[in-house]
């Protein structure tokens, strides 16, 4: 694998925006993301600047990217620290300090090369290194079989909990949590 896995830098907001727009064009985007291409495209540059700055340092969020040797970004994952007593983006109260992985995307040409594993390893290592975080979770649409398969191989297991998928009556976003033993090897 010829990639550098690292956190974004504040000045890289145009690349953060480009990769997010590419992700929202993926055929499974309607299952994978709670935002549309049109919504993201309409956001002002200040949004993307704030997003990159906020995910580049600190202890509340970190966006990791897979950067090819030619400078092209081929993948990303964001780790968000959720504080006990706050509400998550589904409006549910967070019961313990934990990390949630979101915004997972790897370009189709980079899939199957270990990029997703490397991104997840970096995100999990960072999240578990933030004081008081012992639980890493994510949500996945019940019909996103490709994602569910990867998450299981990495070591995530279903909790049995879920929330209705926004805008899709009868469909759900299922919670998965990383086994206490950590990533599968």
Secondary structure, DSSP 8 states (H G I E B T S, - for coil): --EEEEE--GGGHHHHHHHHHHHTTSTTHHHH-SS-HHHHHTS-HHHHHHHHHHTTSSSSEEEEEEEETTS-EEEEEEEEEE-TTSB-TTS-B--S-EEEEEEEEE-GGGTTTTHHHHHHHHHHHHHHHSTT---EEEEEETT-HHHHHHHHHHTEEEEEEEEE-TT-TT-EEEEEEE-TT-S--
